[in-house]
């Protein structure tokens, strides 16, 4: 069965709409670094109690060659997430 990319597409579309809303009218603003992190979940049989067991793979893509800049962006995103008051952040 092929992967359903609708969750990834929806997330990217919502992010772009939020960016347009927040920065669309400003002069000299452009998208810089872009990163996607996706978790792939795969069923791996059943456990001793008969419940399904799953494994998780995390994949990441970005458009920057400097790994330290990628780490810095991830740290800033973590800070934004931990300091936000809601369940999700549009920053």
N, C-alpha and C positions, 0 to 999 in steps of 0.2 A: 504494500500500500504506500503510495507516495505521501510525503510530508505535506501537511496543510499549513501553508505559510500565511494564512489570514491573520493570525495573532501578531506576527511580526509586521505585516503590512499595516495593520490597524494602529499599532504602537507608533510606527514611523510616521504615519499620516497625522495622528493626533499630536505628535511632537512638532511636526512642521507647522500645523495650524497654530499651536501655542507660540512658536517662535515668530510667526507672522503677526500674531496679535500683539506680542510684547515688543518686537523690534522692527516690524515691517515698515514703519514710517520714518525710521531714523536714517540719516545720511551716513555713509561710510561703514555700514554694518554688513558683515558677511559671515557665512558659516565657516568655522575653522576646522578643528579636529572633529571627526565623527567616529563613534565607537558603537558597536552592537554586541550585546552579550545574550546568548540564547542557551537555554537549558533544553536538552533533549532527554525525554524520559522513555525508557524501554522496559516493558514487562519481561521479567526473568523467572518464569515459572511460578510456583507457589511455595510458601513456607510450610513448616511443620503443622501449623494450625489450619492450613488450607487457604490462607489469605494470599492474595497475589503479592509477589516481590517485584520491586522495581530497581533499576539502576539509572543513574543520571550522568549525562555527559554535558559539560559546559564548553561552548564554543564562543570565541571572540574574534571580531574583525575590527580593524581600525585603519585610518589612512595616514598614519604618521610613522616615520622611520625611527624616531628617537624613543626607545623604550622608557626612559625616565620621564618623558613628557606624558606617555600613556599612564604610567603609575601615578603621576601627579593628578591627572584628570580623574582617575579612579578614586583617589583619596578625596578630591574635592566633591565628587558625586556622593561618596559615602558620608562626608560631612553634611552635605545638603539633605540627604535622606534622613540622617539621624536628627537633624535640627528642624525638620519640617513638622508641622503639627498635624498633617493629614496622612491618610494611608498611602498617597502617592504624591510625587512632586513633578511639576512640569518645568523644572529648571534645567 
